[in-house]
Amino acid sequence: QQWLAALDIMTGLTARKVKADRILCNTALSACKAHGAWQLCADLMRQMQASGTSADHITLNSAIAALGASGHWQVALRLLKRMCSHSLQRDVVTYGAAMNAMKGHDGMQTGQWKTVLHLLSVVKAGALCLNQAILSTAAEAMTSVRWGASLQLLRDMHDAGLEHDGICWASALTV
C-alpha cells in the first residue's frame, strides 16, 4: 500500500500546483510498474507532459515495463518506437522491457518472436552491451516458438562470455 501513498503525494503536489521533478515522477512510475498500474502510469506520463517535465529513458523504461506487465505490449512497442523517432536514449533495460512486454501473460502471439529477434538485433547493431539479462529475456520470450533461435541465443551468451542461468537453460529445453 506504500506505492498508493506515494501516488497520493504526487496527486497532492499537482493539486497544490507544485511541479514534480523528473526524479519524483520516475519514482512514482516505478511504483506503478511494480504493481501493474499501467493506467496510473499513463496518467503520470500525461501529467508530466502537461507540466513540462521532460521524460528521460528511465521514465520511458518504467512506462514500457508497466505497460508490458499489464499485457499492453502494443502500446509498449509504440512507446519504444516514439523513443527511436525522437532520438531518445535507449539501453538494454529499454529493449529488455519491450521483450518482456512481448512475452505477455498468455505466451507469445503469432509472429511476435520476429519482433523479439528484431529488438535483439537492434541491441547488437547499436553496440549496446549484451548481457545475461537481455539474452535470458529474449530466450524466455521465445520459449514455445523457435528452437533454433533459442539455441542461437545460448551461443551468443557463450560467445559474449556470459554464464547461462537456469532461465536460459529452461527456456531452451522447453522450446
HUNORCOR-V617770 format. One line per field, one symbol per residue. ss: DSSP state (a for helix, b for strand, c for the rest). psi: psi as a letter, one per 40 degrees, with the letter a starting at -180 (. if undefined). A space follows every 50 residues. Layout:
ss=???
psi=???
This chain:
ss=caaaaaaaaaaaaaaccccccaaaaaaaaaaaaacccaaaaaaaaaaaaa acccccaaaaaaaaaaaaacccaaaaaaaaaaaaaccccccaaaaaaaaa aaaccccccccaaaaaaaaaaaaaaccccccaaaaaaaaaacccccaaaa aaaaaaaaaccccccaaaaaaaaac
psi=eddddddddddddddefhhhidddddddddddddefgddddddddddddd eehiiadddddddddddddeefdddddddddddddefihiaddddddddd dddadfihiheddddddddddddddefihhiddddddddddededhdddd dddddddddefiihidddddddde.
